[in-house]
């Protein structure tokens, strides 16, 4: 690929590489295992693979991944469910997207859904729906939603929610509830415990929150909150994670959690808690952004992990809080300054489909007996990051393990409580990683490249030598002076 060119004329008869410069970073993966002793590693800028450690600690133990095709819930237009009693295993329910079909005379084309059964290792077509208008992100969910003992498929075309008979593809019920799109979070829950489902939509593109359920045997809108349906001049933000419902007041019924910026024009974030069946606002935490609901003390009632905000941006480090709404009383159980909740992106729950921005992102935590163990981040000395594995004890998160190193990110826990950590470090020098009250084991170090981008050549302040500026990893720019010797092939 040509990155830049010079107006100078030359007579190059045998093109060759005169020099090259690595502008990426090194990435090391390290396993942290809690213990009685401290440990330290030197992460070198060279390729390393610890074969024995890699076999003892496979990445699949830390990073959840579907073992089979029909375990994958990530597609916005495909789901897998056992809906045909005469076919073994799960069936594949796949829906077309209008985005993938060419328009005709400027008009979007209708789309269909199809059911496939697996026979002799191959997907075989079973049924097809009638053409459906304005189907772009179906977000299909499967289940016996109305309690009649028969499986159905719920999808979200423009304007409405459709229920399809999962055995035939015929429309079973429908409810129009909006005039616009519903891209974002789509989840199915039983909010009142009556054996019939409620549907929660938190659409973060055309912004609205909707709960639909069954009344007198028909699908109906239970409540709505219009935030900003018009997409032409967006001024508001709706953020929805993979789990936007939780029992936070202790009544054994889940509430709906909504996190919105500038809803009333006040340029502030508000975390609001709503009765799931009526939409009644139960609490409003101003200037707070929801990181995740989490039952920190194991009593069956979720607390709210939040971050203090100012304006539209959510700072990388700030005041993190554990909020409680038990018995309807809002209080702060614990807070810590200059910190952040460490997050990861596990697969969404099977009752959820989501294309929301950051729709899979949630706090990295693990159950430790009856209580929760979460990971927090802090700034360290110089360019270091501090990760703390903290256990909920005595009404606070108490640090059990501390890891300090360059550009650290936690990746995941395994079932034994070990933590997989990633460190990205610069070339040309070793990087130190230390772990307090834990053993650290290097799995591998490898080069981390970057996407191709434009290259700038400059002579700042009339310098005698040029400076080359290139895109590095992530949001990093790399500036360097090329070597003088034309014999060098690597700098």
BELLINLIN-V523146 format. One record per residue. RES is the residue in three letters. BURIAL is 1 if it has 9 or more other C-alpha atoms within 8 Angstrom, else 0. Layout:
res=[RES;RES]
burial=[BURIAL;BURIAL]
This chain:
res=[UNK;UNK;UNK;UNK;UNK;UNK;UNK;UNK;UNK;UNK;UNK;UNK;UNK;UNK;UNK;UNK;UNK;UNK;UNK;UNK;UNK;UNK;UNK;UNK;UNK;UNK;UNK;UNK;UNK;UNK;UNK;UNK;UNK;UNK;UNK;UNK;UNK;UNK;UNK;UNK;UNK;UNK;UNK;UNK;UNK;UNK;UNK;UNK;UNK;UNK;UNK;UNK;UNK;UNK;UNK;UNK;UNK;UNK;UNK;UNK;UNK;UNK;UNK;UNK;UNK;UNK;UNK;UNK;UNK;UNK;UNK;UNK;UNK;UNK;UNK;UNK;UNK;UNK;UNK;UNK;UNK;UNK;UNK;UNK;UNK;UNK;UNK;UNK;UNK;UNK;UNK;UNK;UNK;UNK;UNK;UNK;UNK;UNK;UNK;UNK;UNK;UNK;UNK;UNK;UNK;UNK;UNK;UNK;UNK;UNK;UNK;UNK;UNK;UNK;UNK;UNK;UNK;UNK;UNK;UNK;UNK;UNK;UNK;UNK;UNK;UNK;UNK;UNK;UNK;UNK;UNK;UNK;UNK;UNK;UNK;UNK;UNK;UNK;UNK;UNK;UNK;UNK;UNK;UNK;UNK;UNK;UNK;UNK;UNK;UNK;UNK;UNK;UNK;UNK;UNK;UNK;UNK;UNK;UNK;UNK;UNK;UNK;UNK;UNK;UNK;UNK;UNK;UNK;UNK;UNK;UNK;UNK;UNK;UNK;UNK;UNK;UNK;UNK;UNK;UNK;UNK;UNK;UNK;UNK;UNK;UNK;UNK;UNK;UNK;UNK;UNK;UNK;UNK;UNK;UNK;UNK;UNK;UNK;UNK;UNK;UNK;UNK;UNK;UNK;UNK;UNK;UNK;UNK;UNK;UNK;UNK;UNK;UNK;UNK;UNK;UNK;UNK;UNK;UNK;UNK;UNK;UNK;UNK;UNK;UNK;UNK;UNK;UNK;UNK;UNK;UNK;UNK;UNK;UNK;UNK;UNK;UNK;UNK;UNK;UNK;UNK;UNK;UNK;UNK;UNK;UNK;UNK;UNK;UNK;UNK;UNK;UNK;UNK;UNK;UNK;UNK;UNK;UNK;UNK;UNK;UNK;UNK;UNK;UNK;UNK;UNK;UNK;UNK;UNK;UNK;UNK;UNK;UNK;UNK;UNK;UNK;UNK;UNK;UNK;UNK;UNK;UNK;UNK;UNK;UNK;UNK;UNK;UNK;UNK;UNK;UNK;UNK;UNK;UNK;UNK;UNK;UNK;UNK;UNK;UNK;UNK;UNK;UNK;UNK;UNK;UNK;UNK;UNK;UNK;UNK;UNK;UNK;UNK;UNK;UNK;UNK;UNK;UNK;UNK;UNK;UNK;UNK;UNK;UNK;UNK;UNK;UNK;UNK;UNK;UNK;UNK;UNK;UNK;UNK;UNK;UNK;UNK;UNK;UNK;UNK;UNK;UNK;UNK;UNK;UNK;UNK;UNK;UNK;UNK;UNK;UNK;UNK;UNK;UNK;UNK;UNK;UNK;UNK;UNK;UNK;UNK;UNK;UNK;UNK;UNK;UNK;UNK;UNK;UNK;UNK;UNK;UNK;UNK;UNK;UNK;UNK;UNK;UNK;UNK;UNK;UNK;UNK;UNK;UNK;UNK;UNK;UNK;UNK;UNK;UNK;UNK;UNK;UNK;UNK;UNK;UNK;UNK;UNK;UNK;UNK;UNK;UNK;UNK;UNK;UNK;UNK;UNK;UNK;UNK;UNK;UNK;UNK;UNK;UNK;UNK;UNK;UNK;UNK;UNK;UNK;UNK;UNK;UNK;UNK;UNK;UNK;UNK;UNK;UNK;UNK;UNK;UNK;UNK;UNK;UNK;UNK;UNK;UNK;UNK;UNK;UNK;UNK;UNK;UNK;UNK;UNK;UNK;UNK;UNK;UNK;UNK;UNK;UNK;UNK;UNK;UNK;UNK;UNK;UNK;UNK;UNK;UNK;UNK;UNK;UNK;UNK;UNK;UNK;UNK;UNK;UNK;UNK;UNK;UNK;UNK;UNK;UNK;UNK;UNK;UNK;UNK;UNK;UNK;UNK;UNK;UNK;UNK;UNK;UNK;UNK;UNK]
burial=[0;0;0;0;0;0;0;0;0;0;0;0;0;0;0;0;0;0;1;0;0;0;1;1;1;1;1;1;1;1;1;1;1;1;0;0;0;1;1;1;1;0;1;0;1;0;0;0;0;1;0;0;1;1;0;0;0;0;0;0;1;1;1;0;0;0;0;0;0;1;0;1;1;0;0;1;1;1;1;1;1;1;1;0;0;0;1;0;0;1;1;1;1;1;1;1;1;1;0;0;0;0;0;0;0;0;0;1;1;1;1;1;1;1;1;1;1;1;0;0;0;0;1;0;0;0;1;1;1;0;0;1;1;1;1;1;1;1;1;1;1;1;0;1;1;1;0;0;0;0;1;1;1;1;1;1;1;1;1;1;1;1;1;1;1;1;0;1;1;1;1;0;1;1;1;0;0;0;0;0;1;1;1;1;1;1;1;1;1;1;1;0;0;0;0;1;1;1;1;1;1;1;1;1;1;1;1;1;1;1;1;1;1;1;0;0;0;0;1;1;1;1;1;1;0;0;1;1;1;0;0;0;0;0;0;1;1;1;1;1;1;1;0;1;1;1;1;1;1;1;0;0;1;1;1;1;1;1;1;1;1;1;1;0;0;0;1;1;1;1;1;1;1;1;1;1;1;0;1;0;1;1;0;1;0;0;1;1;1;1;1;1;1;1;1;1;0;1;0;0;1;1;1;1;1;1;1;1;1;1;0;1;0;1;0;0;1;1;1;1;1;1;1;1;1;1;0;0;0;1;0;1;1;1;1;0;0;1;1;1;1;1;1;1;0;1;1;1;0;0;0;1;1;1;1;1;0;0;1;1;1;1;1;1;1;1;0;0;0;0;1;1;1;1;1;1;1;1;1;1;0;0;0;1;1;1;1;1;1;1;1;1;0;0;0;0;1;0;1;1;1;1;1;1;1;1;1;1;1;1;1;1;1;1;0;0;1;1;1;1;1;1;1;1;1;1;1;0;0;1;1;1;1;1;1;1;1;1;1;1;1;1;1;1;1;1;1;1;1;1;0;0;0;0;1;0;0;0;1;0;0;0;0;0;0;1;1;1;1;1;1;1;1;0;0;0;1;1;0;0;0;1;0;0;0;0;0;1;1;0;1]
